[in-house]
Amino acid sequence: MLAWFFNERTGAQPLTISGYIKRCLVLLFAFILLYQIWIFLHICWWIKFNPSSTAFMEDRLEIIQEKKPDAKLQYKWVDYGKISIHLKRAVVAAEDSKFLDHEGFDWEGIQKAYEKNLKKGKIVAGGSTISQQLAKNLFLSTRRTPWRKAQEAVITLMLEKILSKRRILEIYLNVIEWGNGVFGAEAAARHYYKTSASKLSAAQSARLAAMIPNPRFYDAHQYTRYLNRRTAIIQARMYMVSVPK
């Protein structure tokens, strides 16, 4: 492979600049293709088996361990049937009310978020679906780049084509951040309410759902006026949405 790249065969003519560029592009394409296959195989594996960690969890642990080297994440997987129906409804109502209807992207929600951000002159709303958020959490770093958004879209399509809506929501509820070093529904239930994910009430579930956009802040500020108002709105809406059975 290296001999091909550098054209080191006996008697071969030296490569021109355009030749090197073409070969670099071929190698880049091969790398991108292999990376997509790697992602595809991981998602196929998760049809039956649970992810033990995510790219985002690993990033957060690295940051936390910079200050406390022996720190560990609060995380415990719990099956879909052992997560409160209240939490499922609250999270879908808060994050992606059209979850069962779209194929990974809520174009109307994206348009509304864009118009709202344009009006405010800064990012104050996001239009990401649960599938898009899961794509970011599972595979991507926290750095914002044009490539990252394109890769997020590709992963989102893979998730929607390979996994059921129930499985997507199950993984999402188990890996999203719910506080500083707190990941997943079971860890969140125990961290905030000293109970299991299966026993969360409607009010508790609505508050947890309200915390998702800024979990580390709300971990330290659990009773702000905005959080209380947002919790009440979610609790009023959560019975209007459908979730996978």
C-alpha positions in Angstrom: 0.0 0.0 0.0 2.8 2.4 0.9 4.8 1.4 -2.1 1.7 2.2 -4.2 1.3 5.5 -2.5 4.8 6.7 -2.9 5.3 5.0 -6.3 8.5 3.3 -5.2 8.5 0.5 -7.8 11.7 0.1 -9.8 11.6 2.0 -13.0 8.4 3.9 -12.2 8.0 7.5 -13.1 7.9 10.0 -10.2 4.4 11.1 -9.2 3.3 14.5 -10.1 1.6 16.8 -7.6 -1.8 15.9 -9.1 -0.9 12.3 -8.8 -0.2 12.6 -5.1 -3.5 14.6 -4.6 -5.5 11.8 -6.4 -3.9 9.1 -4.2 -4.5 11.2 -1.1 -8.2 11.5 -2.1 -8.4 7.7 -2.7 -6.9 7.1 0.8 -9.3 9.6 2.4 -12.3 8.0 0.7 -11.1 4.6 1.8 -10.8 5.8 5.4 -14.2 7.4 5.4 -15.8 4.3 3.9 -14.2 2.0 6.6 -15.3 4.4 9.3 -18.9 4.2 8.0 -18.7 0.4 8.0 -17.4 0.5 11.5 -20.4 2.6 12.7 -22.8 0.4 10.7 -21.5 -2.8 12.4 -21.7 -1.2 15.9 -25.3 -0.3 15.3 -26.1 -3.8 14.0 -24.5 -5.2 17.2 -26.7 -3.0 19.3 -29.9 -4.6 17.9 -29.3 -7.4 20.5 -26.5 -6.1 22.8 -26.4 -2.9 24.9 -23.6 -0.3 24.5 -21.4 -0.2 27.5 -20.3 3.4 26.9 -20.6 6.3 24.3 -18.2 8.8 22.8 -19.8 11.5 24.9 -19.6 9.6 28.1 -15.9 9.0 27.5 -15.3 12.7 26.8 -17.1 13.7 30.0 -15.2 11.1 32.1 -11.9 12.4 30.8 -12.8 16.0 31.7 -14.0 15.0 35.2 -10.9 12.9 35.8 -8.7 15.9 35.1 -9.8 17.3 38.5 -10.5 14.0 40.2 -8.4 11.1 38.7 -10.3 8.3 40.4 -13.7 9.6 39.5 -16.2 7.3 37.8 -19.5 7.9 36.0 -22.8 7.1 37.7 -24.3 4.7 35.1 -26.3 1.5 35.1 -28.2 0.1 32.2 -31.9 -0.8 32.7 -34.1 -2.5 30.2 -36.9 -0.6 28.4 -39.7 -2.4 30.4 -38.1 -1.3 33.6 -38.2 2.4 32.8 -41.3 4.3 34.0 -43.9 5.0 31.3 -44.0 8.5 32.8 -40.4 9.1 32.0 -40.8 7.8 28.4 -43.7 10.1 27.8 -42.0 13.1 29.5 -38.8 12.8 27.5 -40.6 12.4 24.1 -42.9 15.3 25.0 -40.0 17.5 25.9 -37.4 16.5 23.2 -39.2 15.0 20.2 -43.0 14.9 20.2 -43.1 13.5 16.6 -40.7 10.7 17.5 -42.9 7.9 16.2 -43.9 9.8 13.0 -40.6 11.0 11.5 -37.7 9.0 10.0 -34.9 10.7 12.0 -35.5 14.4 11.2 -38.2 16.8 12.2 -37.9 19.3 9.3 -40.7 21.5 10.7 -39.0 21.6 14.1 -35.6 22.4 12.5 -37.2 25.3 10.6 -38.9 26.7 13.7 -35.6 26.5 15.7 -33.7 28.3 12.8 -36.3 31.1 12.8 -36.2 31.5 16.5 -32.4 31.5 16.6 -32.3 34.0 13.7 -34.7 36.3 15.6 -32.7 36.2 18.8 -29.4 36.5 17.1 -28.0 33.5 18.9 -28.7 29.8 19.4 -31.6 29.5 21.9 -33.4 26.5 20.4 -32.4 23.3 18.8 -34.4 21.1 16.3 -32.6 17.8 17.0 -34.7 14.7 17.3 -34.1 11.9 19.7 -32.4 9.9 17.0 -30.1 12.8 16.1 -29.2 13.3 19.8 -28.4 9.6 20.1 -26.2 9.7 17.0 -24.1 12.5 18.6 -23.9 10.8 22.0 -22.9 7.4 20.7 -20.2 8.3 18.2 -19.2 12.0 18.0 -17.1 14.4 20.0 -18.4 17.6 21.5 -16.6 19.8 18.9 -18.8 21.5 16.4 -17.6 21.2 12.8 -19.4 21.0 9.4 -18.1 17.4 9.1 -19.7 16.6 12.4 -23.2 17.7 11.3 -22.8 15.7 8.1 -21.7 12.6 10.0 -24.5 13.0 12.5 -27.0 12.9 9.6 -25.5 9.7 8.2 -25.6 8.0 11.7 -29.1 9.2 12.3 -30.3 7.5 9.0 -28.4 4.3 10.0 -30.1 4.3 13.4 -33.5 4.8 11.9 -33.1 2.1 9.3 -31.4 -0.6 11.5 -33.0 -0.1 14.9 -36.7 0.0 16.0 -38.1 3.1 17.5 -38.4 1.2 20.8 -34.7 0.3 20.7 -33.7 3.8 19.8 -35.6 5.2 22.8 -34.3 2.5 25.1 -30.7 3.3 24.3 -31.3 7.0 24.4 -32.8 6.9 27.9 -29.9 4.8 29.1 -27.0 6.9 27.8 -28.1 10.6 27.9 -26.4 12.9 30.4 -28.6 13.8 33.4 -26.1 15.6 35.6 -22.3 16.0 36.3 -21.2 12.4 35.6 -24.7 11.1 35.8 -25.8 9.1 32.7 -29.0 7.2 32.0 -32.5 6.9 33.6 -31.5 4.5 36.4 -28.6 6.7 37.6 -30.7 9.8 37.3 -33.5 8.3 39.3 -31.2 7.3 42.1 -29.1 10.5 42.0 -32.1 12.9 42.3 -34.9 10.8 43.9 -33.2 7.8 45.6 -35.5 5.5 43.7 -35.3 3.3 40.6 -36.2 4.3 37.0 -39.2 2.0 37.1 -40.8 3.9 40.1 -40.5 7.5 38.9 -43.7 9.5 39.2 -45.1 11.8 36.6 -43.9 14.9 38.4 -40.4 13.4 38.8 -40.3 12.3 35.2 -41.3 15.7 33.9 -38.6 17.4 36.0 -35.9 15.0 34.7 -37.1 15.7 31.1 -36.9 19.4 31.7 -33.3 19.1 32.8 -32.0 17.4 29.6 -31.0 20.5 27.6 -28.6 21.6 30.4 -28.2 18.8 32.9 -25.0 19.9 34.6 -26.4 23.3 35.4 -29.6 21.9 36.7 -27.7 19.3 38.8 -26.4 22.2 40.7 -29.5 24.4 40.4 -32.5 22.0 40.8 -35.2 24.5 41.7 -34.9 27.5 39.4 -38.0 29.4 38.3 -37.5 28.4 34.7 -37.0 24.7 35.5 -40.2 24.7 37.6 -42.1 26.3 34.7 -40.7 24.0 32.1 -41.5 21.0 34.3 -45.1 22.1 34.6 -45.4 22.5 30.8 -43.9 19.0 30.1 -46.2 17.4 32.7 -49.2 19.0 31.0 -48.1 17.7 27.6 -46.7 14.3 28.4 -50.0 12.4 28.0 -50.6 13.9 24.6 -47.7 12.0 23.0 -47.3 8.3 22.1 -44.3 6.2 22.9 -43.2 2.7 21.7 -44.7 -0.1 23.7 
